Amino acid sequence: MDLKALFNLSYGLYVICGKKGERFNGQIANTVFQVSGEPASIAISLNKQNLTHEFVKESRVFTVSVLTQSAPLSLIGHFGFKSGRQEDKFAGANFEYRMSAVGLPYILSHTCSFIEAVVTGELDAGSHTVFLADVKNASVFNNEPPMTYAYYHQVKRGSAPKAAPLPAAEKPAPAAEIKHASYRCTVCGYVYDPEKGDPENGIAPGTAFEQLPESWTCPVCGAAKDMFEKEE
């Protein structure tokens, strides 16, 4: 069986938010899809170990914020590589968000639309639960292209959290000529590509890893420079 066939399935990049009592949490997810038109319904897949899964399972409501291609790695890392069990992801937020009619946050920064839904059923999918839900509210914010997982991985050079419901992406084939080596974050898997640099954080393309300031950190998870390993 060749599981690479699964790489050809399309995925997006979304922030799913749920609540439990007065608390709420959000996480990155790549599996959100429309199920029907009448009534308008969608399905999401959440890892059972995640706090957002616990919140959605209890409250039976959630919001989906559709990220755009302009979304910085820091925003993706904030919701994808930090745990709501250890910190409030919305406390002192450096991104803009708004509360929905049912008291759930949805992200306004670097998003093109949002959906609010009420859970109507669920399916046990092993490590994940698939929640079926009716759409109760939705808005389009702009015409920016939505982020796909392929764009996130190939252009943004991002990586997937271990809890993501898709096979790990293959490492890119080595280039014929390499002027400067790439380095991989041992915490989240982000690859620093010297040819692309880190423009979002002031690092120009062509900057070798050795030339990065010691204060530079992983743009996804915030790991220190010494947590990177040279790619063979």
N, C-alpha and C positions, 0 to 999 in steps of 0.2 A: 504494500500500500504506500503510495507516494503522497504524504501529507502536504507537499508543496502545492498541490491542487487548491488547498484552502487559501493560498496567498492571492489567488485570483478573485476571491470574494471581496466586494467593496465594503469599506468601513469609513465612518466619519470620526470626528472627535467632538465630544460633548461634555458639558458639566451637568451631572444629575444631582439634584438637591432633594433631600427628604427631611422630615422632622419627627421629633419624639417629645411630646409635651411642649415645653418652651424652648427646647434646643433644636437646632438644625445643623445639617452638615452637607457638604458637597464633595463629589468625586469626579474624576475623569472616567468616561466610558466610551467605548467605540461601537457599541451595538445598540442602535435605536432604529426602528424601522416601522413604516406604516403597515397596518394589518388590513384595515378596511376603510371604506369611504362613508358608508351609511350604517351605523353611526361612525364618525371618524374615530379610529382607534389606532393605537401604536403599541409596540412591545419594546421592553428594554431588558438587558441581561446584566445582573449584578452578582459579583462574587459574594458568597455567603459569609466570608470572613470580614467583609468591609462594614464599617459603621453605617454607611448610607443604606446598605441592604437591611440592616436591623431597623432603621428609621422608616424606610418605605414599607416594610412588612407590617409594622405596627400602625402607622398612620394611614396607609392605603392611598397616599397622594404623593406626587413628586412633580418637579419641574425639569425641563430639559432646556439648556442654553446651548445653541449651536455655535461653536467657535468658528471664526473666520481664519483665512490664511495669514492674516496679520497678527494673530495671537502670539505673544512672546512666549518663549520657552519657560520664562519665570512663572507666568500664569498657569501654564500647563503643569509645571512641576509643583506649584502650590497645591493644586487639587489632585494631582496624580501621584505624588511621592511623599506627601505628608499625611499623617494619620489624625483624624478628628478625635481619636481617643486621647491624644496627647496635647492637642491645642485646638482652640477655636479658630477655624479658618477664616471667619468673618470679623474677628476682633482686629481693629486697626487695619482694615483692608486697604490696600493701595490700588484697588480696582473699584469700578462703580457697579452697584447692584441695586435692585429694587425688590420690594416685597409684593407677592402676588395676592390675589383675592383670598386665598385660603391660608395666608401667612407663611408662604415659602419664598425664599430668596431666588432670584434669577439674575444672571450676570448681564450687564449692559456693555462692559468694556470688551471690545474685540469679539462681539457676537453679531450675527446677522438676523437671528430670530429666537423666539422662545416658545415653549409649549408647556401648558399646565394640564395634568391628567389625573384621573381617579382610577385606582386599580380595581379591575373587575374579576381578575383571575390570575393564577400563577401556575407555573410548571417547574417541577424539580428537575434541574438539568445537571445533576452531579455537583460539581464545585460551584455552580451558579444557579440562580433562580431567574426564570424568565417571567416578568410581570406583564400581563396584558392590561391595558388601561384605555378608558374613553377620554378623548380630548375635551376639556372643558373651556380652555382659553388658549389663544395663540396670537402672536404678533410678529410682524416682519419689521426689522429696524432699518435695514439698508440693503443694498444690492451687492455687497462684497461677497466674493466666492467663499463658500464654506470650506473648512479644512477637512481634507481626507486623511486617513491614516497613512496612505502612500506618500502624500505631500509632507506630512509630519516627519516621516522616517527618511525620505530621500532628499528633501529640500532643507527641512529644519534640522536634520540629523538627530532627531529625538529617538527615544526608546520607549518600550511599553512596560508598564508596571507588571510585576510577576502575576498579579491577579487578573490581568486582561484575558478575555476569552478568545485568544487566537494564538496560533503557533508563533514561536520566536522567529523574528526575521533573520535571514541569513546575513552573514557578514559580507560586505561588498568585496568584489574581487580586487586584488591589489592592482594599483596602476602600474603601467609599464615603467614610468620614471617617477620617483618620489623625491622631491627636493627636501621636504621636511616630513618627519614621521607624524602620524596621527596618534592620539592618546585617548584611551577609553576610561570613563569614570567607573570605578569598581563598585560604586554604590548603586547607580541607576542605569548604567550602560550607555550614557550619552558619549558620542565620539567627537572630540575636538579635531576639526579638519583645518590645518594651517592655511590651506588655499581659500577657505571661506571665512576664517577668523570667527569673531563673535561680535558683529556690528551692533547688536542690540545692547551690548555692554561696553562699547567703545573700543573693541579690538578689531583693527583693520584686517581685511583679507591679506594673506601673505605673511602673517605673524606666526613665527615658529612657537611651539609650545614652550620652549626654553626661554623665550623672550617675554612670556606673559608675566605680569607683575605677581609677586607672591600673594597679594591680596585678592587676586582673581579667584572666583569660585565657579563651580559647575552651574551653568545657566538654568539647568533643569531642577536639580535637587539641592544646590547650595553647598555641595561637598568641596573641601579645600583642594588646592592644586596637588598636594601630595597624595591624594586619594586616586590619582590617575595612573594608569599603566600604559606603557608604550605598546602599540599594536604591532604584532609580528607580521 
